[in-house]
Each structure stands twice: as structure tokens, then as C-alpha cells.
Amino acid sequence: MSLSARMVVVLTVVGLISGTFLALVGTMTEDRIEMNRQSEIQKAIIELIPETESSRKIYEEKSLTVYESLDENENTVGFAVYASGTGFQDVITLMYGIDPSISKMRDLLILDQKETPGLGAKIADEESFLRFWENRNCENPLALRKPAVDSPEKLAPSEVNAITGATISSEKVLGIVNSSLARLREIKEEGKLSSEGGNVN
Amino acid sequence: MSTKKSLSEEYLKGLWSENPIFKQLLGMCATLAVTNAVINGIAMGLATSFVLIFSSVVISSIKKLIPNQVRIAAYIVVIASFVTVADRFLAAFFPPISKALGPYVPLIVVNCIILGRQEAFSSRNSVGRSFIDALGMSSGFILALLILSSIREVLGSGTFLGHQVMGSWFKPWIVMILPAGAFITLGVLLAIFMLIETKTRKRSA
């Protein structure tokens, strides 16, 4: 066999074997990876809206997914919103719980972020950031409190705390929340939140 | 190779005299980026070892079939396959670690330690020797990541493997878990290794 033919044959064979091998590994791990993602979301929904008995996905679009959370009588107790957007360094993925009328923020969770360790990464920290998001009034867009205060009682009902030294990361989170809230209202007005159908409670 | 080393020497050279991090200064990207916590360092070390050992065995066993002109392309395909396996495995069974390592697992493909060992060793030695060599290099790599990440986690977060080891008086040096801390720690460690090396060489001379 000539050299060039051998080169083509060897590379093709190596590629084919690797490809088959990877396809096998891919199918073997696929379900588990999807399962991990789902269970992470389920866990987050219950953490955000503790009275959730069951939940279902009711709306999905790019960088926004809405889950409806139901209690044991199948009444809507709130929505869990899964949203993502650009942070200071990379995409921030977060989830928050909100009451059915979209006026009160229940709680916020950061699922994925790659902000500066020790500074922006504090957005995932309960003590310095997340606890200031509980029970916020979000009929109007939320605002950032600067300079930061040390306890949630010192904030106005529609304010959230900034992180000292990481204002940009705090602003990015706020931006993702505010824009997804606005979008959520639009979707609701369009009647696409399917809960609007049967049970309005 | 003019003089054949014994198998134990083949293994031990990866730990000390040819340590991939402290002596060859290879694979710096992964080394500097993921050593901000011990668990990440260990996971990266194990993932890289898996790729290195399997690639070395596969490549040393097919080395005679691969024409010289396309060897790098063939090596990279083999290496990339094992990296993808490692990546999927971590995502399926250890999601938190997979998240923490982020893009650095796929980047093992371009880790110079792996391609370097294939070029310098596996393509010229038997399967057995290549396996031992890969094992030694992996151990050296894990050892180096372990030292680096222990120093950085203890000083940067006050914890070791997530357990608090420093008292409440200790204020974490944030710089240690930032990129600058990686360079500072590595620099100091390299200086120490060079010092030990020069001392021992003087003594044996």
C-alpha cells in the first residue's frame, strides 16, 4: 500500500473506532446526566416553594423556563422560574420562586456561576446575598441597595442588597431577575401560563 | 534510549527527577486553574491520569501501524476520545465536581503532559513500559496538584477538603484562590524544589 493510502486508512480506522466508542459511552451516560439536571431542578423548586407537592413545566423558551408548583389539592402555590443571563465573567443560571400573582418573590437560588471567587461568587452565598431576596415585593422592578446594609429589615420592600466589592455581579443577577419577571408577566398576559385555564386560585 | 532503566526507575522518575509539573513545567493550564480547592485538584489529577494511562497503552500498542506523518493527528483522536469519556463520566456520576472543573476537563485534550508522553515515550517503548511511565507521570502530576491545592485551599479559604482547619482568628487570603495565588504558590514551590535539587547535587558531587 502506498504511504498516502496508508495514512488515509489509518486515520479513518482510528476515527471510526473512536467514534463508535464515544457513541456507546454517550448513550450510556445520557440518561443519567439528564436525570441529574432534573433532580437538581426538582430539589431547587422544593427549596424555593416548600409547600410544593408536585410541579410541572408549563413554559419554556431560550434562557427562561417556568415550572408551576402545586400543593396536595392541585392548587397553584407559585411559579419557579429558571433563568440565565450573562454575568461578570460567564453565564449565571438561577432559579427563583414567586407567588401566582407575580407580586411577591419567595426566594432566590443560584444554580451555576463562574464569578470571581471570594467576590462575585458570593452571589451564591446565603449569608451575604441570597437571604436579602426573601419575600421581596416585585410588582415593580426590584432595585439594588448601595451601599449594602447588614440586615434584610433595613431594605425597602422592593430593594435587594448589593455585595460590597462585587456590584457588577449583583447588578447582573438583578438584571436577570427583573427581565425574566417582565417576560413572565408578558407570558401571563398572553395566557400561556397554562394554570390560567382550569383552576384560578 | 541507550541505557534501559529498571521498571521501578521508570515509575519513580515521574515523581521526582522528571516530575511533569515541577521539572518539565508541562500542563500549566490545568495546574494553575483548578487547584483552588483540594477536591478539584484530586479530581483533575485523576481525570488526567485516566486519560494519560489509557492513551499511553493504546498508542504504544498501535504505534507500528501509524505512519509517522499522521501520528500527531492519530494520537489526538485517541486522547480526545478518552477525555470525552472522562468528561461524560464526571457529569453523570459526580455532577458537583464536573461543575467545579467546568471547561478544564475537555481541555485535558491539549494538556502537554499527555501528548508529550506519547511523543517522547509511548511511541518508542513497549506497552508495559509505557504503562509504568504513564503511571509514574500521573502520580507525579497528582502529587503536584495535591501540594499546590492544599496550600491554596488552606490559605485561601481556611479549609482542607471543605473542613475548617484554621481557627476563627484566621482571615482567608482571597488572593490565594484567585489566579495570582496559583502563580505565587507555584513559583515558591519551584524555588524550593530547585533548592533541594541543587543541595543534593552538590552533596553527590
Contacts between the chains, C-beta under 8 A, distances in Angstrom:
chain1	res1	chain2	res2	distance
A	3	B	67	6.2
A	3	B	69	7.4
A	6	B	67	5.3
A	7	B	67	5.0
A	7	B	69	5.9
A	7	B	70	4.7
A	10	B	65	6.2
A	10	B	66	5.6
A	10	B	67	6.2
A	10	B	70	6.4
A	10	B	74	6.4
A	11	B	70	5.4
A	11	B	73	6.1
A	11	B	74	6.2
A	11	B	77	7.6
A	14	B	62	8.0
A	14	B	66	7.9
A	14	B	74	5.0
A	14	B	77	5.2
A	14	B	78	6.8
A	15	B	77	5.8
A	18	B	77	5.2
A	18	B	78	6.7
A	18	B	80	7.5
A	18	B	81	4.1
A	21	B	81	5.9
A	21	B	85	7.8
A	22	B	81	5.8
A	22	B	84	5.6
A	22	B	85	7.4
A	25	B	84	7.2
A	25	B	85	5.1
A	25	B	88	5.7
A	25	B	89	7.9
A	26	B	88	6.6
A	29	B	88	4.4
A	29	B	89	6.8
A	29	B	91	7.0
A	29	B	92	4.0
A	32	B	92	4.1
A	32	B	93	7.3
A	33	B	88	7.3
A	33	B	91	5.0
A	33	B	92	5.1
A	33	B	95	8.0
A	36	B	91	7.5
A	36	B	92	7.1
A	36	B	95	4.6
A	40	B	95	7.4
A	112	B	99	6.7
A	114	B	102	6.7
A	116	B	178	7.2
A	117	B	36	6.3
A	117	B	174	7.4
A	117	B	177	4.7
A	117	B	178	6.3
A	118	B	156	7.7
A	118	B	172	7.5
A	118	B	174	3.8
A	118	B	177	6.0
A	118	B	178	7.0
A	119	B	174	7.4
